[in-house]
Every structure is written in structure tokens, then in C-alpha cells.
């Protein structure tokens, strides 16, 4: 059985490793990008290969996670999106794409896996 492939955009290395462990253990595969520019290039390469997007909002560049998600949705309008943030959750209703979810840092592995599985409508492995 193929594992759903997610694009993960996170610029903090420790959080990247935490997310990778959580998703791998739950049966998801991931492609990681440390910045918005690389994430956009991954989307341009073949957006259809991704079952969903998990993106930090503050990426330390001109483009934010809000921008990455809007771009992804232009390419694939139904792409599930989970935002992760330490300080921007209050902007979600105005900036987030419709049908997305937001997790506030710090979050537990189970919260991330549940959010992704809920949007993809697949049961996580447990």
C-alpha cells in the first residue's frame, strides 16, 4: 500500500525531525522543505504527487506559509493544508485557505497526525 505523501515546510531543524518521526510512525511519507522557495519548486515539479501540505507560517523569508498554501491551492484546489505556528494562529481566519486546520506550537505528535489524517480522511496507523 502506498503511503500518502505530504509536503512539509518547516525551517526549524528540531521541529522538522519531530514532524518526520510523527508522520513516519503514522504511515505517511514526506518531502521536506526548509523554506518557501524550495516548497514552491516542489509544488511546481509535480503538485499532484502530494496528498497534503503541512507548513509553518513564519518561514524567515518574504514568502510565508500563508503564501505557500495559497500557491499550492492555485495548483491543486482541494489540497489539504495544515498550518503550524507559534504566534500566528489568530491570523488564520483571515489568511488561511478554506478547509484548512491550524496547530499551535508546541503540539503533540498525536495532534499533528490527527489533523493530517482528518483532512486526508484516512485513518492513521497506531
N, C-alpha and C positions, 0 to 999 in steps of 0.2 A: 504494500500500500504506500502510495506517495504521501510524503509529509507536506502539509501546506507550507509554502514559502512566504516569509514575511520580510519586508524591508524595514530595518531598524536604523533610525538616525539618532545617534547619541554621541556627544563629544566628550563625555567623561568616561575614561577607561574603566574605572572600577564598576560603574553602573552598567557599562557595556558587558562586562563579564558576568555580572549578576543577572542581567536580562538573558544573556546567552544560555546560562545554566538553567534558568527557569523555563524558558521556551523549549530547549532541547529535551529536558526532562518530561515535558508535557506533550511531546510528539510533533513539535513544529521545527521547521528548518528556517534559517535566517541568513540574510545578506546584511552586513553591517556597513554603515557609512558614518564617518566621524564628522561630516559637515554637509551643509545643504547642497553645495555644488556637486559633490560626489553622488549624493542621493538623486539629484535631478538627472545626472548622467546615467545612473542605474535605471531610472524610470524611462528615460529616452531609449535606452538599449532594448528593453522589452518589458513594458509595464504589465502585460498580460500574464507573465510568469509569477507575479506576486498575488497572493491571496489577501494580503493586508499590509498596512503601514503602521508602524509604531514610531512616533517621532517626539523627541524633546522639542520644546518650544524655543527656548533660548539656545541658539547654536553658535554664538560668538561671531556671527558674520552679518552681512547685510540682509541675507535671507534668513527667515525664521522657520520654525516648524509649521507655523500657520501657512507660510508661503509654499513650503514643500507639499503640504496636504492639498492646498488649492490646486497646485500644478498637477499633482497626481490625479485628482478628481477631474481635471480637464481631459486627461488622457484616458482615464477609466472611471466614469461617473459613479459607479457603485462600489468602488474600492473601500473596504472597511478601514477606518482610521482610529487609532488610539493615541491621544496626546499624553505626554508625561511632563510634569513641570514641578518646580519647587515654589514658584511665585506668580504664575500667570493664569491659574485656574479661573480667576474672576473675569478674565477676558474671553473665556471660551464661548459664551453665548453670542458675543459679537464677532469673534474672529474665527471660531471653529467651523468646519464644514458640517452640513446637516448629517444627522445619524451617526456622529462620532461620539467617543467617550473620552473623558479626561481622568487621569490618575495624578494625585498629588504626591510628590516625593516627601518623605520616604514611603514606599509602599511595599507590601509583602509579595513574595513570588506568586502566591495564590491569587492575589488581586489582579496582577498582570495577566496571568494565564486565564482567569475567569473573564476578564474584559475582552481579550483577544478571542477566546472561544465563543463568547456571546455574540460578538459582531460577525464572526465567521460561521456561526451556527453549527459548530462542531463540538462534540464532547472532548474535553482534554483527557489525556491519559493520566491515570492516577495509580 
